Amino acid sequence: MKKIKYYPFNNSVETWLRILILLNKSYPNHLDINKILYLDFLNVHYWDENNNIIPIHPKMKDVKWELIVRKLIIDKGLILLINKWLVEKKFKGEWIFYQISDIWSPFIDSLDSKYSNKLNVNAEFINKYFWNKNISELKKTIDLMIS
């Protein structure tokens, strides 16, 4: 019998749920894929004891490689979420941005589990403190975290 591997962290479903919660907390603002990538990484790994923000995932070695894998999962997830009308794709000049649709926000607000509550708390904090940072500032923050 073939053994099935299960990856509890950063699997597609978990990542897509995090994208929805992140976009919900950033509403009415919209995010490009790079900002989603870095904010999602911070949402999972950022630690700030003073604000009661603890990482959602356990600390692991070599999380720097996670960004490469995560971008592929996020890209596939955005396509699925757009096709299901849960996320809207916005165009501004030559840039593509993503925003949660109006129909999905009430569902996210109704989620009630330890995990989803922690995601909401972290996503709210991450949006509050990192929303105005540009990509190079987000990269610098992450580089300091993983070095």
Secondary structure as GFF3:
##gff-version 3
##sequence-region A 1 147
A	DSSP	alpha_helix	12	26	.	.	.	ID=ss1
A	DSSP	alpha_helix	33	45	.	.	.	ID=ss2
A	DSSP	three_ten_helix	49	51	.	.	.	ID=ss3
A	DSSP	three_ten_helix	63	65	.	.	.	ID=ss4
A	DSSP	alpha_helix	66	83	.	.	.	ID=ss5
A	DSSP	beta_strand	87	92	.	.	.	ID=ss6
A	DSSP	beta_strand	95	100	.	.	.	ID=ss7
A	DSSP	alpha_helix	105	110	.	.	.	ID=ss8
A	DSSP	alpha_helix	114	130	.	.	.	ID=ss9
A	DSSP	alpha_helix	135	146	.	.	.	ID=ss10
###
